C-alpha cells in the first residue's frame, strides 16, 4: 500500500482545503494511506471516523511561510514541510505532496532525498491543456539559467514521466524556440537542438503558439522561459475572460446569451484549470515530490495525491537513470 | 507632407490587401502621400483616379520571398523591399512599410538606414492589448541573445516610442521576469534590473501573467523571450476560442447563447486582433520602418501607415539619442 506524506499546513489557506482534498482522495481510491504532517488536534477533528484507519499523523505546529527565504528551510527541522520530506527520506512514506513554499520544497527534496544518478539539476514539470489533451512542460521555474546538457536531461525526464505516469507510449518531444526551423533559436536552444536530435522521439523546435495544438507531448525549455510561457498563458486566459465579460455586460442580448452558454464556459474553465492537473512533479529527485499551487483547493489536492500514487507506482526514476546512462 | 514608401509586393497575399490598405489610408487621412514600390501596371489599375495625385510609383517586378535567407536581400537591389528602403535612405520618402520578409526588412533598415547614435542593436517593438489599453513589448524577435546594455537601450527606445507615438506622458517601464521581487530573474534580467533602476519610470520586474493587467506601458525583454511571450499569447487565444466553440457546439442552448453574444465576441476579437495595431516599429534605426505581419489584411496595412505617419512626425530618434547619451 502506497503511503503519501502530505504537508497539511503549507498553502495559502492553511489546512482546510488540504484536509478536504485528502478525505476526498481516500474516499475515491482505496489502495493507499496518508500521513498528515501538521497540527494533529485540529486535523483529527475534521476526519470521518471510517477513514481514520488509513490516516496517521505527525504532529507539528511549525509552518514554513511563503514569504520566508527558501534556503532557511534546511534549519527548520520542526516545520511541516521538513518533516513531510523526512518521512520519505526515512522510507516511512513513498511520496510527498505540498502546497507550501515551492522553492523550499524543491530545496529540501533535492538535498534531503538526493538527485537521481546522472541528473545534474531536477526540474519542475507542469501539465498544461492542449487541443488534444495535455502536454508536459519542463522546466517551469527551478532553473533560470541552463546549459544544453540540462535541457537534454529535462527531455529525458519528461519523456519518462509521459511514458510512465501519463501512459503515452511514444511521447513526442519538442524544444521551445522562436521558430520551427532547425536554425532558429538562441545560443542555448541551438546547442540543445544538437543534443536532442539524438533522441528517437524528438520532433524539433516548437513555437509558443503551437504548444497547445497537440504537436508535442513534452516541451522542454529553461526555467525562466518556462515560467514566462506558463504565466503568459494564464494571464491571457484571464484577460480574455475579463474582456469578454465586459463586452457581454454591455448588452442584454449578450447577457442572455452568456446565461445560455454558461455550461459551456464552465466546462471550458474546467479544462483550463490547474485544479484538474493537481500539481507539478519535481523530476530528477529520488522518490516522488509533488509541488501544488499555494492556492490549491480540495480538487487540486486530491488530484495531486492521485498524481503521487501513479508516480510512486511507476519505474520513472530507474527509467531516467538508465536513459541518461545510455546517452553518454 | 509626409511621404510613405510601401513595399507593395511583400506579404503572403501579394499586392491586393496592401493596395487596398493604402487606398483606405489615403481616403481617411489627407496629409500624406504614398510611393508604391512594385508592379506599376498591376497596381495602377486598382487605384481610384481621384487618389492618383497622392500616389507615385517605383516600378519593379522582383519580390524577395519569405523562404529566402534574409542576408541575401543585400544583393537583391531590384526587389521591392530593397527599393522601398532606398527611397528612405535617399530622402525621397520619410518612412517605409513592409509586410514582406521581416528579417530582410530589418537587415536592410539597419544596414542601409543605419542605427541611431548610441544604439547597439535595433529592436522590433509590438503593441499588445491590455485591460486598460495597449502595451508596447520589445524586443520580439530581432535579438535572440542579449546583454543587459541591450535591454537598457530597449527600455529607452520603448519609452521614447510610448511618449512620442503613443502619447503617454510618463510611460511605466517593466522588465519581464519570472517573479516580481527584485531578486527574481535569470542572469540577464538580474543584471538588466541594476541598469534599469536608474530610469525614472522603471517600475520593476513584471511577470508574464501581469503583462495584460495595465501595470506597465512598456515591457522589455530579449528577443527570444519576447517571441515566446507574443506567440504564447496568440496561441492561448486560439485554443481558448477553439475549445469554447467545441463546448458551445454540444448544446442547442449554448449555440443560441453564442448567437446572442456574437457582437460581444466580435468586439473582443477586434480588441485582440493584431490588425488593429498595424505593424511593429523597428526602433533604433534612422528614419521610420514599420514591419507588418505577412498575413496583414487591408486594415492592418492602413493602421501600419498611420503608425508610420505618427512616427515620422515625431522626434523619437532625437529623443532616443539624447536619452542614451544622458545614461552614459
Interface residues (C-beta under 8 A of the other chain):
Chain A: X129 X130 X131 X141 X144 X145 X176 X177 X178 X179 X185 X186 X187 X189 X207 X208 X209 X210 X211 X212 X213 X222 X223 X224 X225 X227 X228 X229 X230 X231 X232 X233 X234 X235 X236 X237 X238 X239 X240 X242 X243 X244 X247 X248 X250 X251 X253 X254 X256 X257 X258 X259 X260 X261 X262 X263 X264 X265 X267 X268 X271 X272
Chain B: X129 X130 X131 X141 X144 X145 X176 X177 X178 X179 X185 X186 X187 X189 X207 X208 X209 X210 X211 X212 X213 X222 X223 X224 X225 X227 X228 X229 X230 X231 X232 X233 X234 X235 X236 X237 X238 X239 X240 X242 X243 X244 X247 X248 X250 X251 X253 X254 X256 X257 X258 X259 X260 X261 X262 X263 X264 X265 X267 X268 X271 X272
